[in-house]
Amino acid sequence: MIELVHLRKEYESSIPLKDVNAVIRDGEVISVIGPSGTGKSTLLRCINMLEKPTSGKVLINGTDITAPGCDLRKIRQKMGMVFQSFNLFGHLTVIENVMAAPMDLLHKSRQEAYDEGMRLLRSVGLGEKGLKYPDELSGGQKQRVAIARTLAMDPDVILLDEPTSALDPAMVGEVQAVVRELTKMGKTMMIVTHEMDFAKAICSRVFYMDEGGIYEDGTPEQIFEHPQKEKTIRFIRRLKVLELEIGSASYDFLGTQTEIERWCSQNQISYRMTGRIHLAFEEMIQQILLPVCKVPRIRVQIEYSRADETAHFQITWAGDRFDPFRDGDALSAAVLKSAASDFEYRWDETAEYGNQAAFRILP
């Protein structure tokens, strides 16, 4: 059991953890979610003492590991950490990366460490990569090696710090599949992730972090379907609905595309659908609306439906009446119509944003 008692972490310019209190029971799988900068990764690093808390306690089975004189080396043998940046030794082969800690810390023989390491590599689908070096692997393969290396110490607790955030979208699934298998092992796990559907599917409990602590704590159903607190409600709504505002012809197009990409990733929207959402945004905003808006004031709302795997666009903008589907650039309108359906345009001369358009992107 892990107990966090008034845990606080201060830096010169910020205080990511102000007062964290929680009891984590053996065998629980906890997803840690929340906006950037709310101390999610810092929490994991304090639990295994990679970051020394400013104050408070971390109790592991009743032992205060923040106390002076605590044998952290012994504690860490039973607490594995998987980082977002893999942290593999580039000068060692894959199997040597997995063997190193059991030989050095558990004093296993080279043969014993090798046999167990190869078994673990096979369990994560990399049995044939044992003699390769890390720079010969893809990002997803490196992360699976990092997971096998963690399992080689047979930890009671596994901490995963955004294990898929450094991966290309195509590689995310392979790592998630391995983590899903880990959750069946009965080990205590804490996973910081921005993949909300993944978090919902694998965990037994969710910590939503904000205001320097665990702002809301509950089951996946409670947090994702029936959040109780204001900031949790706003965060969960933003996951389902992306809202964008464009106030200039020279707005940050690439930054906006990145925001769309991140939102699609958070909601585990398919690669194909993500491409169609990007296409619809570019054709509608870049090619149809911006050329005719003298002073752009455009609002875009994209809502994704998991039930039928469609994305619904609602776009409003200020200015003269303009039907983009009838009067917009013909080529762009044709491209848009090839990817979408249910087009609707309305004009409300009394509204600040009088032009109102909607359409649906099909899978």
C-alpha positions as MATLAB code, in Angstrom:
seq = 'MIELVHLRKEYESSIPLKDVNAVIRDGEVISVIGPSGTGKSTLLRCINMLEKPTSGKVLINGTDITAPGCDLRKIRQKMGMVFQSFNLFGHLTVIENVMAAPMDLLHKSRQEAYDEGMRLLRSVGLGEKGLKYPDELSGGQKQRVAIARTLAMDPDVILLDEPTSALDPAMVGEVQAVVRELTKMGKTMMIVTHEMDFAKAICSRVFYMDEGGIYEDGTPEQIFEHPQKEKTIRFIRRLKVLELEIGSASYDFLGTQTEIERWCSQNQISYRMTGRIHLAFEEMIQQILLPVCKVPRIRVQIEYSRADETAHFQITWAGDRFDPFRDGDALSAAVLKSAASDFEYRWDETAEYGNQAAFRILP';
ca = [
       0.000    0.000    0.000;
       1.163    3.534   -0.798;
       0.077    6.433    1.367;
       0.696   10.077    0.483;
       0.476   12.452    3.427;
       0.434   16.235    2.862;
       2.920   15.841   -0.001;
       4.337   19.147   -1.236;
       6.924   19.973   -3.903;
       8.214   23.485   -4.497;
      10.530   24.868   -7.167;
      11.848   28.411   -7.389;
       9.254   29.439   -9.950;
       6.334   27.091   -9.226;
       4.644   24.797   -6.719;
       3.268   21.828   -8.704;
       2.242   19.883   -5.591;
       0.751   21.842   -2.700;
      -0.995   19.253   -0.538;
      -1.450   15.745   -1.924;
      -3.158   13.131    0.205;
      -4.140    9.666   -1.026;
      -4.148    5.984   -0.171;
      -3.310    3.630   -3.051;
      -4.248    0.046   -2.339;
      -2.353   -3.008   -3.546;
      -3.366   -4.056   -7.048;
      -5.063   -0.787   -7.993;
      -4.499    0.598  -11.488;
      -4.708    4.383  -11.300;
      -4.735    6.764  -14.246;
      -3.461   10.247  -13.438;
      -4.989   12.870  -15.736;
      -5.298   16.634  -15.901;
      -4.069   19.726  -17.760;
      -0.374   20.298  -18.435;
       1.565   21.723  -15.522;
      -0.616   20.315  -12.754;
       2.097   18.111  -11.241;
       1.198   14.704  -12.677;
       4.764   13.671  -13.577;
       6.130   15.382  -10.475;
       3.815   13.232   -8.355;
       5.233   10.020   -9.821;
       8.799   11.240   -9.419;
       8.153   12.101   -5.763;
       6.623    8.684   -5.095;
       9.835    6.939   -6.139;
      12.023    9.762   -4.752;
      13.561   10.792   -8.065;
      12.351   14.184   -6.822;
      12.666   14.819   -3.094;
       9.406   16.278   -1.729;
       9.703   19.671   -0.045;
       7.541   18.357    2.799;
       5.107   15.580    3.591;
       5.498   11.823    3.531;
       5.414    8.882    1.133;
       4.680    5.654    2.998;
       5.291    2.311    1.288;
       3.719   -0.494    3.326;
       4.090    1.715    6.378;
       7.722    2.720    5.759;
       8.324    6.452    5.326;
      10.678    6.557    2.356;
      11.154   10.328    2.747;
      12.744    9.820    6.177;
      16.520   10.334    6.546;
      18.414    7.066    6.379;
      15.775    5.205    4.367;
      17.373    2.634    2.040;
      15.995    3.968   -1.254;
      18.029    1.462   -3.236;
      16.057   -1.358   -1.607;
      12.715    0.445   -2.061;
      13.342    1.085   -5.759;
      14.009   -2.591   -6.383;
      10.277   -3.103   -5.895;
       9.139    0.068   -7.669;
       9.663    0.241  -11.431;
       9.433    3.406  -13.516;
       8.771    3.691  -17.249;
       9.698    7.106  -18.663;
       8.293    8.828  -21.738;
      11.807    9.134  -23.217;
      12.721    5.404  -22.894;
      16.117    6.050  -21.169;
      17.777    2.986  -22.734;
      21.559    2.634  -22.752;
      22.606    3.201  -26.349;
      25.909    1.301  -26.020;
      24.174   -1.875  -24.808;
      22.123   -4.326  -26.837;
      18.433   -4.718  -26.106;
      18.929   -7.852  -24.001;
      21.842   -6.239  -22.146;
      19.577   -3.301  -21.259;
      17.080   -5.733  -19.741;
      19.753   -7.805  -17.947;
      21.717   -4.937  -16.364;
      19.617   -4.142  -13.280;
      18.843   -7.754  -12.237;
      22.561   -8.574  -12.395;
      23.709   -5.413  -10.592;
      20.968   -5.098   -7.971;
      19.535   -8.586   -7.549;
      22.875  -10.337   -8.135;
      21.427  -12.744  -10.662;
      23.830  -14.779  -12.736;
      24.371  -13.707  -16.319;
      22.584  -16.835  -17.604;
      19.636  -16.379  -15.272;
      19.279  -12.711  -16.227;
      19.573  -13.596  -19.920;
      16.912  -16.326  -19.782;
      14.470  -14.129  -17.863;
      15.236  -11.122  -20.083;
      14.523  -13.062  -23.265;
      11.273  -14.356  -21.765;
      10.199  -10.789  -21.028;
      11.207   -9.567  -24.486;
       9.101  -12.324  -26.023;
       6.190  -11.291  -23.784;
       6.276   -7.778  -25.272;
       6.680   -9.086  -28.827;
      10.403   -8.375  -29.211;
      12.039  -11.775  -28.783;
      13.855  -11.417  -32.100;
      15.298   -7.989  -31.223;
      17.502   -9.063  -28.304;
      20.811   -8.533  -30.069;
      19.830   -5.240  -31.695;
      20.889   -1.850  -30.351;
      18.302    0.769  -29.301;
      19.003    3.038  -32.293;
      17.925    0.178  -34.576;
      14.427    0.139  -33.081;
      11.314    2.236  -33.608;
       9.992    4.412  -30.802;
       7.269    1.923  -29.951;
       9.789   -0.906  -29.808;
      12.088    1.111  -27.533;
       9.226    1.748  -25.130;
       8.363   -1.947  -25.065;
      12.000   -2.709  -24.230;
      11.793   -0.139  -21.420;
       8.718   -1.934  -20.062;
      10.481   -5.317  -20.248;
      13.472   -3.804  -18.415;
      11.150   -2.595  -15.646;
       9.485   -6.016  -15.341;
      12.896   -7.700  -15.064;
      13.121   -6.395  -11.479;
       9.736   -8.006  -10.650;
       8.445   -4.798   -9.022;
       5.351   -4.644   -6.820;
       4.598   -1.129   -8.086;
       4.937    0.154  -11.665;
       4.880    3.886  -12.433;
       4.423    4.929  -16.068;
       4.996    8.572  -16.999;
       3.133    9.257  -20.269;
       4.529    6.095  -21.911;
       3.070    6.942  -25.339;
       3.576   10.727  -25.507;
       6.902   10.557  -27.389;
       5.574    8.136  -30.007;
       4.199    8.625  -33.491;
       0.433    7.941  -33.578;
       0.991    4.705  -35.498;
       3.138    3.323  -32.648;
       0.852    4.227  -29.751;
      -1.346    1.148  -30.076;
       1.477   -1.371  -29.743;
       2.606    0.109  -26.415;
      -0.945    0.433  -25.128;
      -1.496   -3.260  -25.868;
       1.496   -4.175  -23.692;
       0.324   -1.895  -20.862;
      -3.135   -3.503  -21.028;
      -1.480   -6.869  -20.461;
       0.439   -5.456  -17.498;
      -2.815   -4.499  -15.787;
      -3.765   -8.186  -15.670;
      -0.728   -9.057  -13.527;
      -2.225   -7.783  -10.272;
       0.507   -5.228   -9.679;
      -0.111   -1.750   -8.339;
       0.159    0.702  -11.230;
      -0.006    4.477  -11.697;
      -0.121    5.792  -15.247;
       0.155    9.445  -16.224;
      -1.512    9.680  -19.617;
      -3.242   12.077  -21.989;
      -4.959    9.176  -23.815;
      -8.355    9.394  -22.144;
     -10.086    6.415  -23.748;
      -7.043    4.315  -22.918;
      -7.127    5.523  -19.303;
     -10.825    4.768  -19.043;
     -10.375    1.257  -20.443;
      -7.520    0.049  -18.254;
      -7.819    1.698  -14.849;
      -9.830    0.964  -11.728;
      -9.462    4.507  -10.369;
      -8.735    7.988  -11.733;
      -6.916   10.927  -10.153;
      -7.795   14.240  -11.806;
      -5.059   16.693  -10.794;
      -5.451   20.462  -10.497;
      -4.873   23.243   -7.973;
      -1.709   21.533   -6.683;
      -3.321   18.276   -5.652;
      -5.751   15.488   -6.443;
      -8.715   17.661   -7.312;
     -11.143   14.778   -7.889;
     -10.758   11.044   -7.251;
     -13.147    8.372   -8.453;
     -13.889    5.414  -10.680;
     -13.532    5.817  -14.459;
     -17.316    6.064  -14.767;
     -17.501    8.756  -12.088;
     -14.720   10.902  -13.539;
     -15.389   10.505  -17.262;
     -19.189   10.274  -17.258;
     -20.331   12.038  -14.083;
     -17.614   14.409  -12.809;
     -18.705   16.422   -9.784;
     -16.304   19.361   -9.548;
     -16.227   22.395  -11.832;
     -12.697   22.061  -13.233;
     -13.096   18.328  -13.835;
     -16.322   18.983  -15.722;
     -14.620   21.618  -17.894;
     -11.642   19.329  -18.585;
     -13.808   16.350  -19.570;
     -15.968   18.573  -21.801;
     -12.873   19.878  -23.582;
     -11.892   16.294  -24.325;
     -15.148   15.743  -26.173;
     -15.480   19.163  -27.788;
     -12.613   21.160  -29.310;
     -13.213   24.905  -29.483;
     -11.006   27.157  -31.621;
     -11.127   30.904  -32.256;
      -9.501   32.664  -35.204;
      -9.150   36.430  -34.959;
      -6.581   37.203  -37.641;
      -5.619   36.134  -41.150;
      -2.100   35.588  -39.793;
      -3.194   33.296  -36.938;
      -0.939   30.388  -35.971;
      -2.117   27.803  -38.487;
       0.545   25.214  -37.594;
      -0.106   25.656  -33.887;
      -3.825   25.152  -34.487;
      -3.151   21.998  -36.492;
      -1.025   20.717  -33.614;
      -3.891   21.448  -31.208;
      -6.270   19.477  -33.420;
      -3.766   16.605  -33.594;
      -3.404   16.547  -29.797;
      -7.181   16.566  -29.292;
      -7.617   13.692  -31.750;
      -4.892   11.746  -29.953;
      -6.495   12.340  -26.547;
      -9.758   10.933  -27.843;
      -8.072    8.065  -29.715;
      -9.636    9.178  -32.981;
      -8.478    6.993  -35.844;
      -5.645    8.071  -38.120;
      -8.054    8.225  -41.068;
     -10.617   10.348  -39.219;
      -7.889   12.660  -37.905;
      -6.767   13.264  -41.492;
     -10.314   14.052  -42.586;
     -10.764   16.520  -39.706;
      -7.530   18.285  -40.707;
      -8.685   18.358  -44.331;
     -12.104   19.789  -43.459;
     -10.592   22.486  -41.241;
      -8.056   23.537  -43.872;
     -10.530   23.668  -46.751;
     -13.261   25.442  -44.780;
     -11.120   27.961  -42.903;
      -8.016   28.484  -45.025;
      -9.462   28.168  -48.494;
     -13.107   29.233  -48.184;
     -13.589   31.638  -45.252;
     -10.335   33.544  -44.738;
     -10.148   34.870  -48.325;
     -13.600   36.514  -47.951;
     -13.460   37.669  -44.325;
     -12.115   41.247  -44.267;
     -11.481   41.107  -40.512;
     -11.627   37.415  -39.528;
     -13.699   36.602  -36.448;
     -14.318   32.876  -36.706;
     -15.296   30.329  -34.100;
     -14.934   26.592  -34.707;
     -16.392   23.829  -32.561;
     -15.613   20.187  -33.324;
     -17.453   17.457  -31.421;
     -16.498   13.804  -31.808;
     -19.067   11.071  -31.262;
     -17.620    7.754  -30.105;
     -20.993    6.087  -30.705;
     -20.985    6.485  -34.502;
     -17.349    7.645  -34.968;
     -18.292   10.900  -36.665;
     -17.093   14.454  -36.085;
     -19.564   17.336  -36.159;
     -18.288   20.788  -37.167;
     -20.115   23.952  -36.117;
     -18.593   27.175  -37.449;
     -19.789   30.721  -36.857;
     -18.263   33.961  -38.119;
     -18.933   37.681  -38.219;
     -19.312   39.720  -41.377;
     -21.562   39.903  -44.418;
     -23.854   37.051  -45.325;
     -21.897   34.324  -47.115;
     -22.943   30.743  -47.829;
     -19.648   28.802  -48.036;
     -21.206   25.726  -49.608;
     -22.848   27.673  -52.428;
     -20.630   30.752  -52.884;
     -17.227   29.575  -51.616;
     -14.229   28.432  -53.649;
     -15.642   25.723  -55.905;
     -12.677   23.348  -55.708;
     -12.425   23.566  -51.917;
     -16.176   23.126  -51.553;
     -15.968   20.001  -53.716;
     -13.110   18.597  -51.633;
     -15.043   19.325  -48.444;
     -18.168   17.631  -49.776;
     -16.127   14.519  -50.600;
     -15.285   14.095  -46.904;
     -18.463   15.320  -45.206;
     -22.251   15.329  -45.299;
     -25.287   16.985  -43.673;
     -24.301   20.486  -44.764;
     -26.313   23.312  -43.280;
     -25.988   27.097  -43.497;
     -28.045   29.700  -41.622;
     -27.935   33.488  -41.511;
     -28.985   35.488  -38.452;
     -28.663   39.209  -39.060;
     -29.327   39.963  -35.372;
     -26.401   37.880  -34.079;
     -22.826   39.086  -33.624;
     -21.643   35.981  -35.454;
     -24.416   35.949  -38.027;
     -23.031   33.266  -40.337;
     -23.614   29.744  -39.035;
     -22.473   26.614  -40.860;
     -22.445   22.962  -39.863;
     -21.485   19.641  -41.379;
     -20.536   16.132  -40.303;
     -17.324   14.218  -41.096;
     -17.954   10.548  -41.790;
     -15.509    7.745  -40.850;
];
